[in-house]
Structure formats: structure tokens, C-alpha cells
Amino acid sequence: MIEKGVNVKEPKGKLGILLPGLGAVGTTLIAGVELIRNGYSKPYGSLTQMGTIRLGKRTDDRVPKIKDFVPLAQLEDVVFGGWDIFNDNGYEAALNAGVLTKEDLDKVKPQMEAIKPMPAVFDKSYVKKLDGPNVKKGKTKMDLAEQLMKDMENFKNANNLDRIVIVWCGSTEVLLNPDSVWNSLPTFEAALKENHPAISSSMIYAYAALKLGIPYVNGAPHYTHDIPALLDLAQENKVPISGKDFKTGQTWMKTVVAPGIKARMLGVNGWFSTNILGNRDGEVLDDPDSFRSKEVTKSAALQYIFQPQTYPELYGDIYHKVRINYYPPSGDDKEGWDNIDIFGWLGYRMQIKINFLCKDSILAAPVALDLALFSDLAKRAGMSGIQEWLSFYLKSPMVAEDLYPEHDLFIQLMKLKNTLRYMMGEELITHLGLEYYD
Ligand SMILES: NC(=O)c1ccc[n+]([C@@H]2O[C@H](COP(=O)([O-])OP(=O)(O)OC[C@H]3O[C@@H](n4cnc5c(N)ncnc54)[C@H](O)[C@@H]3O)[C@@H](O)[C@H]2O)c1
């Protein structure tokens, strides 16, 4: 817990952002930051870079940019690196991902070519559709974790960094069944030494990061640090963690539209969401076990927003279906369709149709950037464990045991901004109109 108006340590020196997974999201993030800091574009889509925050009374006229209000690392001070199972450098990987044009990538070609993926910790049993040559060898999973810790330390020394954060931008792993080896740090560490199958590759990265006190963000929907052993480790080593699954595309749209329907007490009979995408993420999600991880994170949001237990007449019987279809010709241009069957006054039925033609990684890259910068801020503010205030960016936000996650985008934004106000010792904003009272 932070104290009101804590002294957040200034971001001196450089910040390393290490990404397990240099695919569509990872390379769009890196190339985007390079293009922005070289003046080719503005940081559209990034709250940390473009957002403002109102302070004090409405009449005070104090609305600084978030990046001028809290001491965030500057984009100029960020150094990128990462791991991937393929050897392609950042430029080649970005071309393959097909998100940004060659024309744009050529503007930052030397910087992108300098990104050389470190050999990954990877096991095909957790991502069935992938295989690649750039993979570490080790006798045990503990051995692999130690190799990752060395990578992190070497990267820090080689680039003369002050701090590091890690954001998982790797493929979605299969949905694992909870296992007793997850229950405590000692059982987890014993299992690492025994190569236990309940420990996935992403858990090895998270363990290595948390051991070194490095904040870790999970941008994918699978289990990683949301298990007791790693939650304990995060607390023990005072490390901020967050996850899971970047909130982009269809789920972002859901958490915008659903609160609006609920605010007016309109009922919902059904919500059918389907989409087509053709990038590698889509290919990985074509495997039913990886899709299962995604289906779980995509389905939960509506349940929490509509609260069917509290409003059974309105939301007690929603037919909610989510489909993801791999369709290579679409590439990274995901197309989503939502059909929402709603009812209003006297039970009369209406429909809302949303056809969202989005670019997945264009939406995800600024989310990954903000999560990295805010996680670094949280660490310097002495915050540790699950960072619920970052739910704004996440499809399936991690919360403390016994709490339910908040999915409403607008409540999430309020929570985020109030956390920043609290951190800097400013009054929290409740939107209470005191002018109505004597
Ligand atoms: N694009 C989006 O809008 C979006 C939104 C929410 C979540 N996500 C999640 O973000 C992740 C990345 O998405 P993407 O579109 O960049 O996928 P991608 O397939 O383009 O990139 C993933 C990369 O991770 C690499 N990889 C896989 N396992 C690895 C491991 N163990 N270590 C290191 N590298 C590994 C792959 O080789 C690949 O290059 C996925 O899990 C996806 O579900 C993406």
C-alpha cells in the first residue's frame, strides 16, 4: 500500500523494456517508439503520452498532461530488447508481422535491425502451433530460469540501464489446469528443478523477473504470475505485477458499450461476437487449447459489467458467444462483428450491430507502452503485487483474492487517474456536484 503523496523516486537513467515475443505487437511497439522519438508521428493511442488529468476544482483550470504530472520515464530514455524463438532481427520480424509498411520501417531500419532476439525459453507443449530454432537448452526449468536472469542482467549492464520492466508479448499458451505445485514458492521451485509439466515457459520468465525484482506484465490470456507461488514472490520482493491480456479490439469495444446499456437499465438477451484475423496470433489461437485461454478472458467481461445476480430481469439470461476465426488473407487487419439483442421499455426488442475494422497491433502497441511505463512508475512509488489500477488496459484484470475484477472502462479510467492523484498527494475526484448544496 502506498501512502498519500508518496515521494516517487525520479526516473534517473535509462529504462529497459524487455519483451518475451518479438512478433506483431512487440515490433509495432518498438518501431512505433522509434518513429515517434524521431519525430515521424505522435503517440496516438497512448494515455501516458497524450492524456491529461484534471486536478483540484473544475474552476482551478489545472489540467496537466499525465506525463508532466507523474514522473514517468521519457521515451528518449527507453531501450528495447527481447527474446523470440525465431532469429529474425527486429526489422525482419516487423516486416513479417505485416503491420507497419516497409516505408515506415525503413525510416528506423538501423534501430530495428539492432534488435537481436535472445534465445527463448520455449516448449511446444504450451504453444502447439509454433516451432522455432532460437531456443535455449537447459537440463531443468530452473536452469532455464537462471539463464533468463543472466540475460536480464547482461542486458542491463550492456546498455547501462537503471531499471528494467518486462512485458509478455509472446504467443498465447494453452490453458493449464491449476496444479498443486503452484500453491507455494517452495513447491514451485522444487517443480522447476523437476521439470514439472505444470510450469509453462511464460511462468519461467515471470519467475526469473520477479526473482530480480523486475516488474512483469502479462499481455496474453494464459496463466503466468496469477498463481499463489508467483504472487507470493512478487510480494516478497516488492515487485509490481499486472495482467492479463491486452484489452484491444472487440473486448475494449464491449467494455465501452456494455456500461452504456447498463447505465440506462436496458436489458440484453444475447451478445454474439465473432471476428476474423490472419496474423500469427490468429494461427496460434486456431489451436483449441490456446483458444480456450482466450475464450475465458474474452467471456468474463460482460458477466462482471452486467451483474446478472443484481439485475436478473435484465441480464439473468444472456446468450453470450465468442468466436475467433483464423483467416490468413486478413493479416493483422482484424474484423469484428458484434450483434447485440437488447430490450427496452415494455420489453420491446432492439438490436445493435458493430462492425469494427481494426488493426490489432496498432491498438495493442500503445497499451503495452503505457503498461511498461506505469509499471516502472509503480515500482519507483514503492507499490508491489497486483496493480489493479492498470485494469484499464487489460481484458481479464488480475485482482486480489476475494475481489471481483472491474471491467467497466470508465470506472477503470477513474481508478487509474485517482491512483495517480493519490500518488502525487492531490485530492481524489469524486464528481460530486457540491454547488447544489448550501
Ligand atoms: N494484437 C493484439 O491486439 C493483442 C491483444 C491482446 C492480447 N494479445 C496477445 O499478445 C500476444 C502477442 O500477440 P502478437 O499479435 O504479437 O502475436 P505474434 O504471434 O505476432 O507474436 C508472438 C511472438 O512470440 C514469440 N514467442 C512465442 N512463444 C515464445 C516464448 N516462449 N518466448 C519468446 N517468444 C515467444 C513467437 O515466435 C512470436 O514471434 C499474444 O499472446 C496475443 O494473444 C494481442
The ligand as an ORCA input file, in Angstrom:
! r2SCAN-3c Opt
* xyz 0 1
  N      -2.574     -7.935    -31.059
  C      -3.423     -7.641    -30.110
  O      -4.208     -6.718    -30.195
  C      -3.438     -8.422    -28.845
  C      -4.433     -8.123    -27.948
  C      -4.472     -8.800    -26.765
  C      -3.521     -9.746    -26.479
  N      -2.581    -10.051    -27.400
  C      -1.641    -11.094    -27.058
  O      -0.328    -10.600    -27.219
  C       0.496    -11.669    -27.614
  C       1.287    -11.244    -28.837
  O       0.417    -11.030    -29.929
  P       1.009    -10.849    -31.389
  O      -0.122    -10.448    -32.263
  O       2.233    -10.014    -31.332
  O       1.431    -12.350    -31.721
  P       2.603    -12.840    -32.702
  O       2.315    -14.269    -32.966
  O       2.774    -11.923    -33.849
  O       3.918    -12.692    -31.812
  C       4.204    -13.539    -30.753
  C       5.684    -13.823    -30.799
  O       6.025    -14.549    -29.623
  C       7.000    -15.496    -29.966
  N       7.027    -16.485    -28.903
  C       6.149    -17.490    -28.652
  N       6.499    -18.144    -27.532
  C       7.607    -17.538    -27.056
  C       8.428    -17.749    -25.913
  N       8.176    -18.732    -25.055
  N       9.479    -16.916    -25.721
  C       9.736    -15.895    -26.585
  N       8.993    -15.657    -27.696
  C       7.942    -16.465    -27.899
  C       6.575    -16.003    -31.320
  O       7.626    -16.599    -32.018
  C       6.103    -14.690    -31.981
  O       7.142    -14.066    -32.692
  C      -0.415    -12.871    -27.867
  O      -0.390    -13.693    -26.722
  C      -1.750    -12.250    -28.020
  O      -2.806    -13.121    -27.655
  C      -2.511     -9.397    -28.584
*
